[in-house]
């Protein structure tokens, strides 16, 4: 996972968290978005996205073949 991809995922996760905890997004949609934000944050921390492997997407220039 490339640096830009990781940064975008972290920013999106933070925006989702802020929207949820300020009450802007509530209910089922809020919980789904909060879980999605947690997945984004986790995949950014470990620098690995299982869906990228499944679809053959590479965003890290060092690992391009």
mmCIF file of the C-alpha atoms, coordinates in Angstrom:
data_MODEL
# 
_entry.id   MODEL 
# 
loop_
_atom_site.group_PDB 
_atom_site.id 
_atom_site.type_symbol 
_atom_site.label_atom_id 
_atom_site.label_alt_id 
_atom_site.label_comp_id 
_atom_site.label_asym_id 
_atom_site.label_entity_id 
_atom_site.label_seq_id 
_atom_site.pdbx_PDB_ins_code 
_atom_site.Cartn_x 
_atom_site.Cartn_y 
_atom_site.Cartn_z 
_atom_site.occupancy 
_atom_site.B_iso_or_equiv 
_atom_site.pdbx_formal_charge 
_atom_site.auth_seq_id 
_atom_site.auth_comp_id 
_atom_site.auth_asym_id 
_atom_site.auth_atom_id 
_atom_site.pdbx_PDB_model_num 
ATOM 1  C CA . UNK A 1 1  ? 0.000   0.000   0.000   1.00 0.00 ? 1  UNK A CA 1 
ATOM 2  C CA . UNK A 1 2  ? 1.432   3.352   -1.034  1.00 0.00 ? 2  UNK A CA 1 
ATOM 3  C CA . UNK A 1 3  ? 1.945   6.357   1.210   1.00 0.00 ? 3  UNK A CA 1 
ATOM 4  C CA . UNK A 1 4  ? -0.766  8.427   -0.474  1.00 0.00 ? 4  UNK A CA 1 
ATOM 5  C CA . UNK A 1 5  ? -3.240  5.556   -0.165  1.00 0.00 ? 5  UNK A CA 1 
ATOM 6  C CA . UNK A 1 6  ? -2.463  5.166   3.533   1.00 0.00 ? 6  UNK A CA 1 
ATOM 7  C CA . UNK A 1 7  ? -2.844  8.922   4.151   1.00 0.00 ? 7  UNK A CA 1 
ATOM 8  C CA . UNK A 1 8  ? -6.189  9.061   2.337   1.00 0.00 ? 8  UNK A CA 1 
ATOM 9  C CA . UNK A 1 9  ? -7.501  6.088   4.303   1.00 0.00 ? 9  UNK A CA 1 
ATOM 10 C CA . UNK A 1 10 ? -6.464  7.669   7.615   1.00 0.00 ? 10 UNK A CA 1 
ATOM 11 C CA . UNK A 1 11 ? -8.084  10.990  6.706   1.00 0.00 ? 11 UNK A CA 1 
ATOM 12 C CA . UNK A 1 12 ? -11.323 9.273   5.649   1.00 0.00 ? 12 UNK A CA 1 
ATOM 13 C CA . UNK A 1 13 ? -11.340 7.246   8.881   1.00 0.00 ? 13 UNK A CA 1 
ATOM 14 C CA . UNK A 1 14 ? -10.872 10.407  10.951  1.00 0.00 ? 14 UNK A CA 1 
ATOM 15 C CA . UNK A 1 15 ? -13.647 12.238  9.089   1.00 0.00 ? 15 UNK A CA 1 
ATOM 16 C CA . UNK A 1 16 ? -16.021 9.319   9.628   1.00 0.00 ? 16 UNK A CA 1 
ATOM 17 C CA . UNK A 1 17 ? -15.134 9.202   13.344  1.00 0.00 ? 17 UNK A CA 1 
ATOM 18 C CA . UNK A 1 18 ? -15.747 12.932  13.737  1.00 0.00 ? 18 UNK A CA 1 
ATOM 19 C CA . UNK A 1 19 ? -19.088 12.697  11.916  1.00 0.00 ? 19 UNK A CA 1 
ATOM 20 C CA . UNK A 1 20 ? -20.176 9.791   14.104  1.00 0.00 ? 20 UNK A CA 1 
ATOM 21 C CA . UNK A 1 21 ? -19.055 11.176  17.457  1.00 0.00 ? 21 UNK A CA 1 
ATOM 22 C CA . UNK A 1 22 ? -20.524 14.636  16.797  1.00 0.00 ? 22 UNK A CA 1 
ATOM 23 C CA . UNK A 1 23 ? -23.882 13.035  16.012  1.00 0.00 ? 23 UNK A CA 1 
ATOM 24 C CA . UNK A 1 24 ? -23.975 14.117  12.378  1.00 0.00 ? 24 UNK A CA 1 
ATOM 25 C CA . UNK A 1 25 ? -24.315 10.483  11.254  1.00 0.00 ? 25 UNK A CA 1 
ATOM 26 C CA . UNK A 1 26 ? -26.379 8.225   13.516  1.00 0.00 ? 26 UNK A CA 1 
ATOM 27 C CA . UNK A 1 27 ? -28.120 4.894   13.627  1.00 0.00 ? 27 UNK A CA 1 
ATOM 28 C CA . UNK A 1 28 ? -27.326 1.969   11.389  1.00 0.00 ? 28 UNK A CA 1 
ATOM 29 C CA . UNK A 1 29 ? -25.595 4.120   8.778   1.00 0.00 ? 29 UNK A CA 1 
ATOM 30 C CA . UNK A 1 30 ? -23.403 5.617   11.482  1.00 0.00 ? 30 UNK A CA 1 
ATOM 31 C CA . UNK A 1 31 ? -22.363 2.209   12.786  1.00 0.00 ? 31 UNK A CA 1 
ATOM 32 C CA . UNK A 1 32 ? -21.645 0.895   9.289   1.00 0.00 ? 32 UNK A CA 1 
ATOM 33 C CA . UNK A 1 33 ? -19.515 3.947   8.512   1.00 0.00 ? 33 UNK A CA 1 
ATOM 34 C CA . UNK A 1 34 ? -17.737 3.657   11.862  1.00 0.00 ? 34 UNK A CA 1 
ATOM 35 C CA . UNK A 1 35 ? -16.846 0.022   11.115  1.00 0.00 ? 35 UNK A CA 1 
ATOM 36 C CA . UNK A 1 36 ? -15.681 1.011   7.628   1.00 0.00 ? 36 UNK A CA 1 
ATOM 37 C CA . UNK A 1 37 ? -13.524 3.740   9.159   1.00 0.00 ? 37 UNK A CA 1 
ATOM 38 C CA . UNK A 1 38 ? -12.020 1.226   11.587  1.00 0.00 ? 38 UNK A CA 1 
ATOM 39 C CA . UNK A 1 39 ? -11.179 -1.099  8.688   1.00 0.00 ? 39 UNK A CA 1 
ATOM 40 C CA . UNK A 1 40 ? -9.580  1.803   6.803   1.00 0.00 ? 40 UNK A CA 1 
ATOM 41 C CA . UNK A 1 41 ? -7.508  2.722   9.853   1.00 0.00 ? 41 UNK A CA 1 
ATOM 42 C CA . UNK A 1 42 ? -6.441  -0.878  10.499  1.00 0.00 ? 42 UNK A CA 1 
ATOM 43 C CA . UNK A 1 43 ? -5.436  -1.506  6.885   1.00 0.00 ? 43 UNK A CA 1 
ATOM 44 C CA . UNK A 1 44 ? -3.467  1.746   6.912   1.00 0.00 ? 44 UNK A CA 1 
ATOM 45 C CA . UNK A 1 45 ? -1.590  0.778   10.049  1.00 0.00 ? 45 UNK A CA 1 
ATOM 46 C CA . UNK A 1 46 ? -0.611  -2.674  8.761   1.00 0.00 ? 46 UNK A CA 1 
ATOM 47 C CA . UNK A 1 47 ? -0.074  -1.424  5.168   1.00 0.00 ? 47 UNK A CA 1 
ATOM 48 C CA . UNK A 1 48 ? -2.049  -4.306  3.711   1.00 0.00 ? 48 UNK A CA 1 
ATOM 49 C CA . UNK A 1 49 ? -5.472  -4.435  2.087   1.00 0.00 ? 49 UNK A CA 1 
ATOM 50 C CA . UNK A 1 50 ? -6.882  -7.914  1.368   1.00 0.00 ? 50 UNK A CA 1 
ATOM 51 C CA . UNK A 1 51 ? -9.132  -6.554  -1.385  1.00 0.00 ? 51 UNK A CA 1 
ATOM 52 C CA . UNK A 1 52 ? -6.105  -5.153  -3.217  1.00 0.00 ? 52 UNK A CA 1 
ATOM 53 C CA . UNK A 1 53 ? -4.580  -8.632  -3.261  1.00 0.00 ? 53 UNK A CA 1 
ATOM 54 C CA . UNK A 1 54 ? -7.840  -10.137 -4.472  1.00 0.00 ? 54 UNK A CA 1 
ATOM 55 C CA . UNK A 1 55 ? -8.164  -7.673  -7.359  1.00 0.00 ? 55 UNK A CA 1 
ATOM 56 C CA . UNK A 1 56 ? -4.433  -7.401  -8.110  1.00 0.00 ? 56 UNK A CA 1 
ATOM 57 C CA . UNK A 1 57 ? -4.186  -3.691  -7.304  1.00 0.00 ? 57 UNK A CA 1 
ATOM 58 C CA . UNK A 1 58 ? -0.798  -2.287  -6.263  1.00 0.00 ? 58 UNK A CA 1 
ATOM 59 C CA . UNK A 1 59 ? -0.426  1.295   -5.016  1.00 0.00 ? 59 UNK A CA 1 
ATOM 60 C CA . UNK A 1 60 ? 3.105   1.025   -3.648  1.00 0.00 ? 60 UNK A CA 1 
ATOM 61 C CA . UNK A 1 61 ? 5.681   2.021   -6.273  1.00 0.00 ? 61 UNK A CA 1 
ATOM 62 C CA . UNK A 1 62 ? 8.404   -0.069  -4.574  1.00 0.00 ? 62 UNK A CA 1 
ATOM 63 C CA . UNK A 1 63 ? 6.527   -3.307  -5.077  1.00 0.00 ? 63 UNK A CA 1 
ATOM 64 C CA . UNK A 1 64 ? 5.388   -2.814  -8.678  1.00 0.00 ? 64 UNK A CA 1 
ATOM 65 C CA . UNK A 1 65 ? 6.431   -5.553  -11.066 1.00 0.00 ? 65 UNK A CA 1 
# 
